[in-house]
Amino acid sequence: MANDPAMYLGMLKMGSEMVVLGLPAKENIPTIDIGTMIWKARRKIFGSQIGGIQETQQMLDYSVANNIYPRVEIIPIQKLDEAYRKVLAGDVKFRYVIDMSTLK
């Protein structure tokens, strides 16, 4: 979450739930003040590093139905070090996918 999680919590109806999937970089991990939990009571927050199979399928179905696809660059295994350096430098706006047929 790039924004204040309390803001999202406040958008939930009473008795609703919010699920946070994955984790941001360590320096961007949000916190929630205990007062927020009291004043915005009767709302639940759950967390998981990954979603379950059903949630993953729902996400894929939604993406296909709404023409949402990831941006990827397919690279040969021989360019892995170069790709890794670019990731560390923050020079990518997509995911690298390794073409495993180039593994020899």
C-alpha positions in Angstrom: 0.0 0.0 0.0 1.5 3.2 -1.0 -1.0 5.3 1.0 -2.2 5.4 4.6 -4.0 2.1 5.3 -6.3 3.9 7.8 -7.7 5.8 4.8 -8.7 2.5 3.1 -10.0 1.2 6.4 -12.3 4.3 6.7 -13.7 3.5 3.2 -15.0 0.1 4.4 -18.6 -0.3 5.5 -19.2 -1.5 9.0 -18.6 -5.3 9.2 -16.5 -5.3 6.0 -13.1 -6.8 5.5 -9.9 -5.7 3.7 -7.2 -8.1 2.6 -3.7 -6.9 2.0 -1.7 -9.2 -0.3 2.0 -9.1 -0.6 4.4 -6.7 1.1 5.9 -3.5 -0.1 9.6 -2.7 0.3 10.7 -2.5 3.9 11.0 1.2 3.9 7.4 1.5 2.6 5.7 -0.8 5.1 2.7 1.1 6.5 1.6 1.2 10.1 -1.9 1.7 11.6 -2.3 3.6 14.8 -4.2 1.7 17.5 -6.6 4.7 17.8 -7.6 4.1 14.2 -8.5 0.5 15.1 -10.7 1.7 17.9 -12.4 4.6 16.0 -12.9 2.6 12.9 -14.1 -0.5 14.7 -16.2 -3.4 13.3 -13.9 -3.6 10.2 -11.3 -6.4 9.7 -7.9 -6.4 8.1 -6.3 -9.6 7.0 -2.9 -10.1 5.4 -1.3 -12.8 3.3 1.9 -13.0 1.2 -0.2 -14.7 -1.5 -3.8 -15.2 -2.3 -5.4 -18.7 -2.4 -6.2 -20.6 -5.6 -9.8 -19.3 -5.7 -8.7 -15.7 -5.2 -5.9 -16.1 -7.8 -8.4 -17.5 -10.3 -10.8 -14.6 -9.7 -8.0 -12.1 -10.2 -7.0 -13.8 -13.5 -10.7 -13.9 -14.7 -11.1 -10.2 -13.8 -7.9 -9.3 -15.6 -8.9 -11.1 -18.8 -12.5 -9.7 -18.7 -11.1 -6.2 -18.4 -8.2 -6.6 -20.8 -5.6 -6.0 -18.0 -2.3 -7.7 -18.7 1.1 -7.4 -17.2 4.0 -5.7 -19.0 6.8 -8.1 -19.4 10.1 -8.4 -21.2 11.2 -11.9 -22.2 14.9 -12.3 -21.8 17.3 -15.1 -22.5 19.0 -16.6 -19.4 22.3 -15.1 -20.6 20.9 -11.6 -19.8 19.9 -12.4 -16.3 22.8 -10.5 -14.6 22.0 -7.4 -16.7 18.3 -7.6 -15.9 19.1 -8.0 -12.2 21.3 -4.9 -12.2 18.5 -2.9 -13.8 16.0 -4.2 -11.2 18.4 -3.1 -8.3 18.9 0.3 -10.0 15.1 0.8 -10.3 15.4 1.1 -14.1 12.4 -1.2 -15.0 8.7 -0.6 -15.2 7.8 -4.3 -15.9 8.6 -7.8 -15.0 11.4 -9.8 -16.6 10.4 -13.3 -17.8 13.2 -15.7 -18.5 12.9 -17.8 -21.6 13.9 -21.1 -20.2 14.5 -22.6 -23.7 17.7 -20.5 -23.7 19.0 -22.4 -20.6 21.8 -24.5 -21.9 
